[in-house]
Amino acid sequence: SDLERFKLRGLHFKHTDNINYWMRAMASIGLPQIFFPTTPDLYDKKNMPKVIYCIHALSIWLSKLGKAPNIENLLGIAEFTEEDITEMRRALEDYGISIPAFNKIGGILEKEIGVDEAGRHAAVIVINEILQKEDPEVTLKALQNKKAYLNYIEIPNSVRYHEILFLAKLDKTETALEEGKTSEESDIYEFYLTHTEIQDIIDDINDIVRKEIAESKFRAAIAEINRCAMCDCPQTLLAALQVTASRLKNVNDLNSDLYLEFLKAAKQSKEGNLTVDEIQEVLELANEEMRKRRDLEGALRSLHENFLASNIDGTFEALHHAAFKLPTLHRNAAPKYQATLFFELAKLQDKAEKEGLEDYQSIRLTHAQIQDCIAAVNNQLKEVRRFAER
């Protein structure tokens, strides 16, 4: 078993197994065998330049597959003394090893990859060269080439694609020249944009444009809401509030009249347009007000049903609804509350009948009238107590 082999061979077994796993992992993603070091190259340090060469090739290969960024260029960051370089040169000479041509890795990989990848490489080269023509339409056609395998090309963004790709390539070329690289000796992608870099730029531009369009629609939506707030059509305002671009929340179809009332008042109290935060705040206030009104309507309906049915206990319980905001209610006064409310409603309906109102029987007590009735009963109770205490 593996455990027995480990006991017999110790860490050597584990280390060489790890190297074999690494080799198999590289083979599984298709890295050409030409770059693979041998186990002694790594474990016995027989050819460390070949190992480093392999790591660079693996980085470039993963980048071409879109699975990882390129290995970082340490030029100007990692520094070596003349003694370091001389010592390393002697060691390499002792082993009979020469430094691999790192700048040729990209070209070797392109030769090793399949037809589709070679076609993509050619299409990417064409894109880089076409950028010099400063013609967005020509650049767009190159980007749309199926062999380039580029995604999410948006025709309206063609000018931006061209401008940013041109600048990115110019920047990459200038950086390579500053580092002392030449097109003859260096990998072509030291000067040209890679497939991944081109796709990243396309994606970034698409994101920027989408955000700009969304922002433009947002500003237009807020301006339209401000305009509709000063009109007298609740439904027109409601439609403007429900536009997705406005980014407003909790817009209720049933509250349109109150939205118009509140937003018009807010607009009249301010110079200029209301901001989205101010509009949202007004909507929340209107929603809360409507919730209170509906609670009150329900409380009024329940109260009237009970005292019209002469249900004293039901009337007393209904009066406890928070929407009424009534003072302390006294259980022993429940019959009095019932009678007072009934009498007050009868008086209002009798007056309406005399005035010729046809649906006088549909008249109901208002919140204020109910509060007055309860206050009147409570005042009578106080007077009775005061008289009893004398």
N, C-alpha and C positions, 0 to 999 in steps of 0.2 A: 504494500500500500504506500501512498504518499508519505504517511507518517513514518513508516519503517525506513523508507529511503532517506527521509530527512534525518532520522536518528543516525543512520549509517554515514551519510555524506555531509551532514551539518549545513551551515549557511550557504555553502557553495551550490548545493542542490536548489535552495530557495532562490538565490540570486540568478542562476542560469535559467530557472523556470520563468522568473519575471522578465528576463530578456526575451525568452521565446514568446511570452504573451505579447510583448511589445511588437515583435516581428509579425505575429499573426494579426494583430490589430491593424498594422500598417498595410498588410496584404489585403485585409478585408475591405479597405476603402480604395484599393486599386493603385497604391503608390508603386511605381515601377521598381522592379527588383534591382535595377542598376544602382539604386541609391542605398540599398541595404548594407550595413556593416555585418561582419561576422561576429559570433559570440566572443571570440578572443579579442577582436578589435576593441570591444567595450570592456568585458570583464577583466581581461589581462592588460588592458590599455595598450594594445599592440598598434592601434591606429585611431587615436582619438580625433584627428582631423576628419577622418571618414565618418565618425559618429556625429560630429558637429555638422558636417556636410549633409548627412541624412536628416538631421533635425531641421535644418533650413529648408531642405527639399520638402519635408513633411509639412512645414508651415505654409509654404507657397501652394502646395497641393490642396491643403484644407481650405485655404483662402479661395482658390479657384473653384472649389466645390461649394463655396458659400457657407462653410461650416465653422470657420474661425478667422480671426484677423491675421494679417501677416506678422511675422516675428519682428520685434522692434529693432530698428536700425540704431546701433550704439555708437555710430561714428560721432566723435566729439564728446562722447559721454564716458566710454571705457578708455582709459589711457594706460599705456605701457611704456616703461623705461627702455632705453637702448639695451640695458643688461638683460631685461626680461625677454626681449626679442632675440638677442644673441643666444641666450640659453636655450630658448625654444627651437631656434634654427639648428643648433648643434644636436639637440635631442632627436629632431626629425631626421637629420643626416645619419645619426647612429642607427636608427631603425630603417633607414632607406626609404623614408616616406616623403612624398611631395605634397604641398598644399593643393587641395582640390580647387578647381575653377568655380568659385561660388557664383560669379557673375553670369555663368552659363546655365545655371539651374533651370531658369524659366524656359529657355529655348529647348533644353533637353526634355523637359516635361511636355512641352507642346508636341514634340516628335513622338513621344511615347503614348500620348492619349489617342482616343478613337476619332473616327471621322467627324462625329457631331461636335466634339470638343475642338477639333482642329478648325472646323467651320466657324465655330463661335470665336475662336482666337482670331481668325482672319477678319470676321465681322467687327470685332472690337478694334482691331488695327485700323480698319477703314474709318470707323467712327472717329478715332483720334486724329487721323489725317484730314478728314473732312472738316473738322472744327476750324482748321486754318482758313477755310473759304469764307467764313463769317456769313454764312447763309443758313438761317434757321430752318428753311424748308428742306434743304439738302440734308441737314443734320437729322431732321425728323424722319426722313425716308431711311437713313442709315440706322436709326434707332429702331424703326419698325421692321427691319430686316429679320425674318424668322430665324435665320441662322445665328443672330445675336442673342437669342433667348432672353430678351429683356421683357419685363412685365410692367403692366399698368402705365402704358404710354398714353398720355392725355393730349390730344391734338391742340387744344387751346393753350397748353403750357409750352408749346414748342419754342417760343422765343426765349423763355426763361431757361429751358433745358440747354439751349445753345449757349446762352450767356454764362451760365454757371459752370457748365462742362468746360467751356473755353478757358475760363479763369482758373479752374481746378487743374487743368492740364498745364497751363502756363506756370502755375505755382509749383507743380511737381517737377517740371523741367528745370525751372530756376533753382530749386532745391538740389537737384541732382548735380547741376553744374557747379553750384557753390561747394558741394562736397568733393569736387574734383573728378566726377565721373564723366566718361565719354560714351557716346552712342556706339562706338566701335567695340569697346571692351566691356560695356555693361549690359545687363539684361534689359531688353526693350521696355519692360514694365517699370524700370527705374525712371523712365521719361514719359511713358504713356499711362493713361488711366486703365486700370484693370476692369474686368467685367463687373466685379463686386463694387468697385468704386463708382462706376457709371450707374449701376442699379441703385446704390445708396443715394446718389445725388437726385435721381429721378424720384425716388420715394420721398426724399426730404422736400423737394419742390412741390410735389403733389400735396403733401401735408400742409405746407405753407399756404398754397393756393386755396385748399379747402377751408383753412382757418380764415383766410381773408374773405372768402365768399360768405362764410357763416357770419363773420363780423359785419359785413356789409348788409346782409339780410337782417341781422339783429338791429342795427341802427335804423334801418328803414321801418322795421316792425314797431320799434319804440316811438318813432316819429309819427307813425300812423295812429297809434294809441292816443298820443297827445292830441292829434287832430280830432279823432272821434270823441274824445272826452268833452269837447266843446260843442258837439252836435246834440240833437235831442232824440237820437235813435239808439235805444239800449241794445238792440240786436246787432247793429253795425259795430258798436263798441265791443260787444261780446265776441263777434267774429275776429276782430283785431286782437283781442286778448288771447284768443285760442290759437293764433298762429304759432307754430312750433318755434320759429326763429326768435320769438320774443323771450323765450326761456322762463316764462312765468309758470308758477305752480298753483294748484288748488283753485283753478277757475271753474266756478259752478254755474251751469246754464240757468239755474233758477234764481240767481242773484243779480242778473243783468241790470235791473232797475236801480238797485242799490249801488252797484259799481258805477253807474253813470252819475248818480247823485254825489257819491263820495269823491270820485275822480275829478268831477267838474269843480267841486269846492276846493280840492287840493290844488288844481291847476290855476284857479283864480287867485289863490293866496300866494302864488310864487311867480317870479319873473322867469321866463324861459320854460323849457320843457321839463317835465318830470323825468327823473332817471328811472332805470329799471328797478332799483332798490326801493325808491319812493313809491312806484306803482305797486310793487309787491306788498309793501307795508299797507297801502290803502286797501288792497284786495283782502288782506288778512283781517283788517279792521271791519270791512264790510261783511266778510264771511262770519266773523264773530257776532256782529250785530244781528245778522240774519238768523244765526243759530239761536240767539237770545229771543228774537221775535217769534221763532217757530216754537221754542219751548213755552213761551207765554201763550201762544195760540192754543197749544195742546192743554195747558193748565186751565185756560179759560173755558175750553170746550168741556173738560172733565168737571169743572166746578158747576157750570150751568146744567149739565146733565143731572148732577146730584141734587142741587137745590130745587130744580124744577120738578124732580121726582119726589121731593119732600124727604130725601134721604139725609137725615141730620148727621149721622156718623160719616157718611160718604162726603158730605159737604165739608165737615170739619177736617177730614183727612186731605181733601183736595186743596184746602186753604194753606196747607203746609208746603205746597210746592215752592221750591226755591225761586222760581221765576216771579212770584208775587212780591217777594221781599217784604213780607208783613212782620209787624212786631209780635211780641209774645201772644200766643192764642190760649185762651182759657177753656178747659174742657167743660166746666159747668156753664159756660156761656154759649155752647154749641147751638142750642135751640134758638138763642137770641141772634146769633150770626145768620142762621138759616132764615129766620123770619125777616130780618132787616134786609138781607140781599133780595129775598123774594118780593118784599114790599117795594124796594127801590126799583126793581125791574118792572114791576106792575105799573108803577107811577110813570116811568118813561114810555112804556107801551101805550098807556092810556092817553098820554099827551100826544103821542104820534098819531094815534087813531083820530083824535079830535082835530088834528091838523090835516087829516085826509090822507095820511100815508098808507098806501094799500098793504104793504108787507110789514106793518107795524109789529106783527108777532115775531118777526125774525130779529128784532132789535135785541142786542145783548149788552150787558154791563161792560164798561171798559176797565182796564187795569186800575186807573185812577179812581173810578167810582167804587170799585171793590175796596181799595185802600181806605177811601173815605168812610165806607160802611163799617169796616172793621174798627177803624179809629173811633167812630161814633159809639159803637158798642163798648169798646174798652174804656172810653171816657165815662160812659154811664156807670160801668162797674166801679171805677175809681170814686165817682160821686157817691155811690151806694156804700162803699167801704168807709169813705170819709164821714158820711152821715151816721153809720153804725158805730164809729169810734167815738162819737160825741157823748 
